[in-house]
Amino acid sequence: MSDNSQHERRQAVALAYQGDGAPHVVAKGYGDMASRIIEAAKENDIFVHDAPALVNMLMQLDLDEKIPPELYQVIAELLVWVRDLVPESD
């Protein structure tokens, strides 16, 4: 595998937010594991957002680690954006 194909390897991070404290990493992986994380999210109607720069930063966190304060703003904006995508139920 060349350095370039290694760099382009698929990666995914799953976050959970319970409404208290900061969101935390619940799953992460490369290659086949990344594909399984994305597929599981889609099967469970969980929004999948493609933001390679953000994923690169989140991949540095450990499982169950809360996101650092420097990512609060971008994650909050993403959560609001996702919330606005979901139609309100009656």
Backbone atoms as SQL, in Angstrom:
CREATE TABLE atoms (id INTEGER PRIMARY KEY, chain TEXT, resi INTEGER, resn TEXT, atom TEXT, x REAL, y REAL, z REAL);
INSERT INTO atoms VALUES
  (1, 'A', 1, 'MET', 'N', 0.849, -1.175, 0.000),
  (2, 'A', 1, 'MET', 'CA', 0.000, 0.000, 0.000),
  (3, 'A', 1, 'MET', 'C', 0.893, 1.235, 0.000),
  (4, 'A', 2, 'SER', 'N', 0.632, 2.149, -0.898),
  (5, 'A', 2, 'SER', 'CA', 1.453, 3.355, -0.975),
  (6, 'A', 2, 'SER', 'C', 1.082, 4.323, 0.139),
  (7, 'A', 3, 'ASP', 'N', 1.970, 5.290, 0.366),
  (8, 'A', 3, 'ASP', 'CA', 1.676, 6.307, 1.383),
  (9, 'A', 3, 'ASP', 'C', 0.406, 7.061, 1.041),
  (10, 'A', 4, 'ASN', 'N', 0.184, 7.317, -0.252),
  (11, 'A', 4, 'ASN', 'CA', -0.987, 8.071, -0.670),
  (12, 'A', 4, 'ASN', 'C', -2.276, 7.294, -0.397),
  (13, 'A', 5, 'SER', 'N', -2.316, 5.997, -0.724),
  (14, 'A', 5, 'SER', 'CA', -3.531, 5.229, -0.476),
  (15, 'A', 5, 'SER', 'C', -3.751, 5.037, 1.019),
  (16, 'A', 6, 'GLN', 'N', -2.680, 4.945, 1.792),
  (17, 'A', 6, 'GLN', 'CA', -2.792, 4.856, 3.243),
  (18, 'A', 6, 'GLN', 'C', -3.443, 6.124, 3.780),
  (19, 'A', 7, 'HIS', 'N', -3.030, 7.286, 3.239),
  (20, 'A', 7, 'HIS', 'CA', -3.567, 8.567, 3.685),
  (21, 'A', 7, 'HIS', 'C', -5.056, 8.694, 3.346),
  (22, 'A', 8, 'GLU', 'N', -5.483, 8.109, 2.224),
  (23, 'A', 8, 'GLU', 'CA', -6.854, 8.233, 1.770),
  (24, 'A', 8, 'GLU', 'C', -7.772, 7.162, 2.349),
  (25, 'A', 9, 'ARG', 'N', -7.280, 6.332, 3.221),
  (26, 'A', 9, 'ARG', 'CA', -8.075, 5.253, 3.814),
  (27, 'A', 9, 'ARG', 'C', -9.296, 5.839, 4.529),
  (28, 'A', 10, 'ARG', 'N', -10.434, 5.188, 4.348),
  (29, 'A', 10, 'ARG', 'CA', -11.690, 5.654, 4.954),
  (30, 'A', 10, 'ARG', 'C', -11.595, 5.605, 6.477),
  (31, 'A', 11, 'GLN', 'N', -12.158, 6.604, 7.124),
  (32, 'A', 11, 'GLN', 'CA', -12.195, 6.643, 8.585),
  (33, 'A', 11, 'GLN', 'C', -13.539, 7.197, 9.026),
  (34, 'A', 12, 'ALA', 'N', -13.948, 6.791, 10.220),
  (35, 'A', 12, 'ALA', 'CA', -15.241, 7.238, 10.747),
  (36, 'A', 12, 'ALA', 'C', -15.169, 7.331, 12.266),
  (37, 'A', 13, 'VAL', 'N', -15.911, 8.295, 12.783),
  (38, 'A', 13, 'VAL', 'CA', -16.036, 8.489, 14.226),
  (39, 'A', 13, 'VAL', 'C', -17.515, 8.679, 14.534),
  (40, 'A', 14, 'ALA', 'N', -17.991, 8.004, 15.566),
  (41, 'A', 14, 'ALA', 'CA', -19.373, 8.169, 16.013),
  (42, 'A', 14, 'ALA', 'C', -19.366, 8.875, 17.359),
  (43, 'A', 15, 'LEU', 'N', -20.208, 9.889, 17.471),
  (44, 'A', 15, 'LEU', 'CA', -20.342, 10.639, 18.718),
  (45, 'A', 15, 'LEU', 'C', -21.718, 10.389, 19.318),
  (46, 'A', 16, 'ALA', 'N', -21.791, 10.483, 20.622),
  (47, 'A', 16, 'ALA', 'CA', -23.072, 10.412, 21.327),
  (48, 'A', 16, 'ALA', 'C', -23.190, 11.650, 22.196),
  (49, 'A', 17, 'TYR', 'N', -24.401, 12.161, 22.284),
  (50, 'A', 17, 'TYR', 'CA', -24.661, 13.327, 23.129),
  (51, 'A', 17, 'TYR', 'C', -25.940, 13.075, 23.895),
  (52, 'A', 18, 'GLN', 'N', -25.845, 13.087, 25.197),
  (53, 'A', 18, 'GLN', 'CA', -26.991, 12.794, 26.059),
  (54, 'A', 18, 'GLN', 'C', -27.690, 14.054, 26.559),
  (55, 'A', 19, 'GLY', 'N', -27.195, 15.235, 26.179),
  (56, 'A', 19, 'GLY', 'CA', -27.811, 16.476, 26.621),
  (57, 'A', 19, 'GLY', 'C', -27.141, 17.056, 27.853),
  (58, 'A', 20, 'ASP', 'N', -26.196, 16.339, 28.421),
  (59, 'A', 20, 'ASP', 'CA', -25.453, 16.844, 29.577),
  (60, 'A', 20, 'ASP', 'C', -23.961, 16.650, 29.312),
  (61, 'A', 21, 'GLY', 'N', -23.190, 17.655, 29.621),
  (62, 'A', 21, 'GLY', 'CA', -21.763, 17.568, 29.346),
  (63, 'A', 21, 'GLY', 'C', -21.491, 17.642, 27.853),
  (64, 'A', 22, 'ALA', 'N', -20.321, 17.220, 27.465),
  (65, 'A', 22, 'ALA', 'CA', -19.913, 17.276, 26.064),
  (66, 'A', 22, 'ALA', 'C', -20.197, 15.947, 25.371),
  (67, 'A', 23, 'PRO', 'N', -20.407, 15.987, 24.050),
  (68, 'A', 23, 'PRO', 'CA', -20.509, 14.735, 23.308),
  (69, 'A', 23, 'PRO', 'C', -19.233, 13.922, 23.492),
  (70, 'A', 24, 'HIS', 'N', -19.348, 12.603, 23.364),
  (71, 'A', 24, 'HIS', 'CA', -18.175, 11.751, 23.520),
  (72, 'A', 24, 'HIS', 'C', -18.110, 10.723, 22.404),
  (73, 'A', 25, 'VAL', 'N', -16.920, 10.196, 22.179),
  (74, 'A', 25, 'VAL', 'CA', -16.658, 9.225, 21.119),
  (75, 'A', 25, 'VAL', 'C', -17.170, 7.856, 21.561),
  (76, 'A', 26, 'VAL', 'N', -18.052, 7.268, 20.749),
  (77, 'A', 26, 'VAL', 'CA', -18.584, 5.940, 21.075),
  (78, 'A', 26, 'VAL', 'C', -18.064, 4.865, 20.118),
  (79, 'A', 27, 'ALA', 'N', -17.531, 5.272, 18.975),
  (80, 'A', 27, 'ALA', 'CA', -16.945, 4.315, 18.037),
  (81, 'A', 27, 'ALA', 'C', -16.024, 5.069, 17.095),
  (82, 'A', 28, 'LYS', 'N', -14.992, 4.390, 16.630),
  (83, 'A', 28, 'LYS', 'CA', -14.114, 4.978, 15.630),
  (84, 'A', 28, 'LYS', 'C', -13.350, 3.850, 14.953),
  (85, 'A', 29, 'GLY', 'N', -12.942, 4.101, 13.723),
  (86, 'A', 29, 'GLY', 'CA', -12.187, 3.078, 13.031),
  (87, 'A', 29, 'GLY', 'C', -11.801, 3.496, 11.627),
  (88, 'A', 30, 'TYR', 'N', -10.943, 2.673, 11.026),
  (89, 'A', 30, 'TYR', 'CA', -10.449, 2.876, 9.668),
  (90, 'A', 30, 'TYR', 'C', -10.914, 1.735, 8.779),
  (91, 'A', 31, 'GLY', 'N', -10.925, 1.973, 7.477),
  (92, 'A', 31, 'GLY', 'CA', -11.180, 0.922, 6.501),
  (93, 'A', 31, 'GLY', 'C', -12.513, 0.228, 6.700),
  (94, 'A', 32, 'ASP', 'N', -12.462, -1.116, 6.844),
  (95, 'A', 32, 'ASP', 'CA', -13.688, -1.902, 7.007),
  (96, 'A', 32, 'ASP', 'C', -14.462, -1.499, 8.254),
  (97, 'A', 33, 'MET', 'N', -13.755, -1.205, 9.334),
  (98, 'A', 33, 'MET', 'CA', -14.431, -0.779, 10.562),
  (99, 'A', 33, 'MET', 'C', -15.168, 0.539, 10.332),
  (100, 'A', 34, 'ALA', 'N', -14.558, 1.461, 9.620),
  (101, 'A', 34, 'ALA', 'CA', -15.211, 2.734, 9.304),
  (102, 'A', 34, 'ALA', 'C', -16.473, 2.483, 8.486),
  (103, 'A', 35, 'SER', 'N', -16.375, 1.593, 7.512),
  (104, 'A', 35, 'SER', 'CA', -17.548, 1.264, 6.692),
  (105, 'A', 35, 'SER', 'C', -18.660, 0.667, 7.535),
  (106, 'A', 36, 'ARG', 'N', -18.315, -0.171, 8.490),
  (107, 'A', 36, 'ARG', 'CA', -19.329, -0.782, 9.356),
  (108, 'A', 36, 'ARG', 'C', -19.983, 0.259, 10.264),
  (109, 'A', 37, 'ILE', 'N', -19.205, 1.205, 10.766),
  (110, 'A', 37, 'ILE', 'CA', -19.751, 2.279, 11.602),
  (111, 'A', 37, 'ILE', 'C', -20.750, 3.106, 10.794),
  (112, 'A', 38, 'ILE', 'N', -20.376, 3.466, 9.578),
  (113, 'A', 38, 'ILE', 'CA', -21.243, 4.274, 8.724),
  (114, 'A', 38, 'ILE', 'C', -22.509, 3.506, 8.359),
  (115, 'A', 39, 'GLU', 'N', -22.367, 2.246, 7.996),
  (116, 'A', 39, 'GLU', 'CA', -23.523, 1.423, 7.642),
  (117, 'A', 39, 'GLU', 'C', -24.470, 1.261, 8.830),
  (118, 'A', 40, 'ALA', 'N', -23.925, 1.022, 10.018),
  (119, 'A', 40, 'ALA', 'CA', -24.766, 0.874, 11.219),
  (120, 'A', 40, 'ALA', 'C', -25.524, 2.165, 11.498),
  (121, 'A', 41, 'ALA', 'N', -24.870, 3.293, 11.314),
  (122, 'A', 41, 'ALA', 'CA', -25.546, 4.580, 11.522),
  (123, 'A', 41, 'ALA', 'C', -26.707, 4.733, 10.546),
  (124, 'A', 42, 'LYS', 'N', -26.454, 4.458, 9.283),
  (125, 'A', 42, 'LYS', 'CA', -27.510, 4.600, 8.277),
  (126, 'A', 42, 'LYS', 'C', -28.668, 3.644, 8.544),
  (127, 'A', 43, 'GLU', 'N', -28.367, 2.413, 8.936),
  (128, 'A', 43, 'GLU', 'CA', -29.417, 1.432, 9.230),
  (129, 'A', 43, 'GLU', 'C', -30.292, 1.863, 10.406),
  (130, 'A', 44, 'ASN', 'N', -29.731, 2.680, 11.296),
  (131, 'A', 44, 'ASN', 'CA', -30.460, 3.140, 12.477),
  (132, 'A', 44, 'ASN', 'C', -30.932, 4.585, 12.337),
  (133, 'A', 45, 'ASP', 'N', -30.972, 5.065, 11.104),
  (134, 'A', 45, 'ASP', 'CA', -31.419, 6.429, 10.804),
  (135, 'A', 45, 'ASP', 'C', -30.661, 7.490, 11.592),
  (136, 'A', 46, 'ILE', 'N', -29.379, 7.261, 11.761),
  (137, 'A', 46, 'ILE', 'CA', -28.506, 8.237, 12.407),
  (138, 'A', 46, 'ILE', 'C', -27.796, 9.009, 11.307),
  (139, 'A', 47, 'PHE', 'N', -27.830, 10.314, 11.407),
  (140, 'A', 47, 'PHE', 'CA', -27.249, 11.162, 10.375),
  (141, 'A', 47, 'PHE', 'C', -25.743, 10.926, 10.257),
  (142, 'A', 48, 'VAL', 'N', -25.265, 10.854, 9.028),
  (143, 'A', 48, 'VAL', 'CA', -23.833, 10.703, 8.743),
  (144, 'A', 48, 'VAL', 'C', -23.381, 11.968, 8.039),
  (145, 'A', 49, 'HIS', 'N', -22.410, 12.641, 8.611),
  (146, 'A', 49, 'HIS', 'CA', -21.877, 13.890, 8.062),
  (147, 'A', 49, 'HIS', 'C', -20.451, 13.651, 7.597),
  (148, 'A', 50, 'ASP', 'N', -20.138, 14.080, 6.393),
  (149, 'A', 50, 'ASP', 'CA', -18.809, 13.887, 5.826),
  (150, 'A', 50, 'ASP', 'C', -17.993, 15.165, 5.986),
  (151, 'A', 51, 'ALA', 'N', -17.116, 15.177, 6.982),
  (152, 'A', 51, 'ALA', 'CA', -16.247, 16.325, 7.233),
  (153, 'A', 51, 'ALA', 'C', -14.853, 15.792, 7.567),
  (154, 'A', 52, 'PRO', 'N', -14.041, 15.498, 6.535),
  (155, 'A', 52, 'PRO', 'CA', -12.738, 14.860, 6.759),
  (156, 'A', 52, 'PRO', 'C', -11.842, 15.557, 7.779),
  (157, 'A', 53, 'ALA', 'N', -11.789, 16.877, 7.767),
  (158, 'A', 53, 'ALA', 'CA', -10.918, 17.586, 8.718),
  (159, 'A', 53, 'ALA', 'C', -11.386, 17.359, 10.151),
  (160, 'A', 54, 'LEU', 'N', -12.696, 17.395, 10.367),
  (161, 'A', 54, 'LEU', 'CA', -13.245, 17.164, 11.706),
  (162, 'A', 54, 'LEU', 'C', -13.012, 15.716, 12.134),
  (163, 'A', 55, 'VAL', 'N', -13.228, 14.781, 11.215),
  (164, 'A', 55, 'VAL', 'CA', -12.997, 13.364, 11.537),
  (165, 'A', 55, 'VAL', 'C', -11.534, 13.151, 11.915),
  (166, 'A', 56, 'ASN', 'N', -10.605, 13.780, 11.196),
  (167, 'A', 56, 'ASN', 'CA', -9.180, 13.652, 11.535),
  (168, 'A', 56, 'ASN', 'C', -8.912, 14.092, 12.967),
  (169, 'A', 57, 'MET', 'N', -9.534, 15.189, 13.380),
  (170, 'A', 57, 'MET', 'CA', -9.342, 15.664, 14.755),
  (171, 'A', 57, 'MET', 'C', -9.960, 14.698, 15.765),
  (172, 'A', 58, 'LEU', 'N', -11.173, 14.224, 15.457),
  (173, 'A', 58, 'LEU', 'CA', -11.868, 13.329, 16.379),
  (174, 'A', 58, 'LEU', 'C', -11.196, 11.958, 16.479),
  (175, 'A', 59, 'MET', 'N', -10.517, 11.522, 15.418),
  (176, 'A', 59, 'MET', 'CA', -9.828, 10.227, 15.449),
  (177, 'A', 59, 'MET', 'C', -8.702, 10.221, 16.490),
  (178, 'A', 60, 'GLN', 'N', -8.244, 11.368, 16.895),
  (179, 'A', 60, 'GLN', 'CA', -7.177, 11.464, 17.890),
  (180, 'A', 60, 'GLN', 'C', -7.679, 11.213, 19.310),
  (181, 'A', 61, 'LEU', 'N', -8.990, 11.228, 19.500),
  (182, 'A', 61, 'LEU', 'CA', -9.570, 11.011, 20.823),
  (183, 'A', 61, 'LEU', 'C', -9.708, 9.519, 21.097),
  (184, 'A', 62, 'ASP', 'N', -9.694, 9.158, 22.370),
  (185, 'A', 62, 'ASP', 'CA', -9.913, 7.775, 22.784),
  (186, 'A', 62, 'ASP', 'C', -11.401, 7.482, 22.842),
  (187, 'A', 63, 'LEU', 'N', -11.748, 6.199, 22.789),
  (188, 'A', 63, 'LEU', 'CA', -13.141, 5.808, 22.959),
  (189, 'A', 63, 'LEU', 'C', -13.647, 6.301, 24.310),
  (190, 'A', 64, 'ASP', 'N', -14.850, 6.780, 24.349),
  (191, 'A', 64, 'ASP', 'CA', -15.537, 7.323, 25.516),
  (192, 'A', 64, 'ASP', 'C', -14.967, 8.657, 25.991),
  (193, 'A', 65, 'GLU', 'N', -13.995, 9.197, 25.276),
  (194, 'A', 65, 'GLU', 'CA', -13.441, 10.508, 25.632),
  (195, 'A', 65, 'GLU', 'C', -14.371, 11.607, 25.136),
  (196, 'A', 66, 'LYS', 'N', -14.587, 12.606, 25.970),
  (197, 'A', 66, 'LYS', 'CA', -15.407, 13.752, 25.588),
  (198, 'A', 66, 'LYS', 'C', -14.632, 14.631, 24.623),
  (199, 'A', 67, 'ILE', 'N', -15.376, 15.298, 23.740),
  (200, 'A', 67, 'ILE', 'CA', -14.697, 16.194, 22.809),
  (201, 'A', 67, 'ILE', 'C', -14.061, 17.339, 23.596),
  (202, 'A', 68, 'PRO', 'N', -12.932, 17.849, 23.119),
  (203, 'A', 68, 'PRO', 'CA', -12.261, 18.940, 23.834),
  (204, 'A', 68, 'PRO', 'C', -12.988, 20.267, 23.609),
  (205, 'A', 69, 'PRO', 'N', -12.815, 21.190, 24.543),
  (206, 'A', 69, 'PRO', 'CA', -13.496, 22.492, 24.437),
  (207, 'A', 69, 'PRO', 'C', -13.276, 23.207, 23.107),
  (208, 'A', 70, 'GLU', 'N', -12.123, 23.043, 22.482),
  (209, 'A', 70, 'GLU', 'CA', -11.873, 23.745, 21.217),
  (210, 'A', 70, 'GLU', 'C', -12.762, 23.234, 20.076),
  (211, 'A', 71, 'LEU', 'N', -13.433, 22.095, 20.271),
  (212, 'A', 71, 'LEU', 'CA', -14.354, 21.587, 19.249),
  (213, 'A', 71, 'LEU', 'C', -15.819, 21.818, 19.605),
  (214, 'A', 72, 'TYR', 'N', -16.101, 22.409, 20.766),
  (215, 'A', 72, 'TYR', 'CA', -17.484, 22.631, 21.189),
  (216, 'A', 72, 'TYR', 'C', -18.285, 23.401, 20.140),
  (217, 'A', 73, 'GLN', 'N', -17.739, 24.497, 19.642),
  (218, 'A', 73, 'GLN', 'CA', -18.475, 25.360, 18.712),
  (219, 'A', 73, 'GLN', 'C', -18.846, 24.607, 17.438),
  (220, 'A', 74, 'VAL', 'N', -17.883, 23.934, 16.816),
  (221, 'A', 74, 'VAL', 'CA', -18.162, 23.243, 15.556),
  (222, 'A', 74, 'VAL', 'C', -19.129, 22.080, 15.763),
  (223, 'A', 75, 'ILE', 'N', -19.008, 21.355, 16.860),
  (224, 'A', 75, 'ILE', 'CA', -19.921, 20.241, 17.131),
  (225, 'A', 75, 'ILE', 'C', -21.318, 20.778, 17.465),
  (226, 'A', 76, 'ALA', 'N', -21.391, 21.865, 18.212),
  (227, 'A', 76, 'ALA', 'CA', -22.700, 22.463, 18.524),
  (228, 'A', 76, 'ALA', 'C', -23.400, 22.913, 17.248),
  (229, 'A', 77, 'GLU', 'N', -22.661, 23.536, 16.346),
  (230, 'A', 77, 'GLU', 'CA', -23.252, 23.972, 15.075),
  (231, 'A', 77, 'GLU', 'C', -23.710, 22.765, 14.256),
  (232, 'A', 78, 'LEU', 'N', -22.951, 21.692, 14.285),
  (233, 'A', 78, 'LEU', 'CA', -23.329, 20.474, 13.572),
  (234, 'A', 78, 'LEU', 'C', -24.599, 19.864, 14.172),
  (235, 'A', 79, 'LEU', 'N', -24.689, 19.828, 15.499),
  (236, 'A', 79, 'LEU', 'CA', -25.881, 19.285, 16.158),
  (237, 'A', 79, 'LEU', 'C', -27.128, 20.119, 15.840),
  (238, 'A', 80, 'VAL', 'N', -26.985, 21.429, 15.814),
  (239, 'A', 80, 'VAL', 'CA', -28.113, 22.299, 15.467),
  (240, 'A', 80, 'VAL', 'C', -28.518, 22.061, 14.012),
  (241, 'A', 81, 'TRP', 'N', -27.543, 21.938, 13.132),
  (242, 'A', 81, 'TRP', 'CA', -27.814, 21.695, 11.717),
  (243, 'A', 81, 'TRP', 'C', -28.558, 20.371, 11.529),
  (244, 'A', 82, 'VAL', 'N', -28.112, 19.327, 12.225),
  (245, 'A', 82, 'VAL', 'CA', -28.772, 18.026, 12.133),
  (246, 'A', 82, 'VAL', 'C', -30.197, 18.114, 12.688),
  (247, 'A', 83, 'ARG', 'N', -30.342, 18.787, 13.816),
  (248, 'A', 83, 'ARG', 'CA', -31.676, 18.954, 14.403),
  (249, 'A', 83, 'ARG', 'C', -32.631, 19.628, 13.417),
  (250, 'A', 84, 'ASP', 'N', -32.138, 20.624, 12.699),
  (251, 'A', 84, 'ASP', 'CA', -32.968, 21.346, 11.748),
  (252, 'A', 84, 'ASP', 'C', -33.309, 20.499, 10.514),
  (253, 'A', 85, 'LEU', 'N', -32.543, 19.473, 10.233),
  (254, 'A', 85, 'LEU', 'CA', -32.826, 18.584, 9.112),
  (255, 'A', 85, 'LEU', 'C', -33.983, 17.641, 9.392),
  (256, 'A', 86, 'VAL', 'N', -34.169, 17.317, 10.665),
  (257, 'A', 86, 'VAL', 'CA', -35.188, 16.359, 11.057),
  (258, 'A', 86, 'VAL', 'C', -36.536, 17.060, 11.143),
  (259, 'A', 87, 'PRO', 'N', -37.533, 16.564, 10.384),
  (260, 'A', 87, 'PRO', 'CA', -38.858, 17.205, 10.448),
  (261, 'A', 87, 'PRO', 'C', -39.476, 17.036, 11.832),
  (262, 'A', 88, 'GLU', 'N', -40.159, 18.070, 12.278),
  (263, 'A', 88, 'GLU', 'CA', -40.818, 18.012, 13.582),
  (264, 'A', 88, 'GLU', 'C', -41.983, 17.042, 13.522),
  (265, 'A', 89, 'SER', 'N', -42.148, 16.257, 14.592),
  (266, 'A', 89, 'SER', 'CA', -43.287, 15.352, 14.658),
  (267, 'A', 89, 'SER', 'C', -44.447, 16.051, 15.363),
  (268, 'A', 90, 'ASP', 'N', -45.644, 15.699, 14.950),
  (269, 'A', 90, 'ASP', 'CA', -46.839, 16.323, 15.536),
  (270, 'A', 90, 'ASP', 'C', -47.213, 15.718, 16.849);
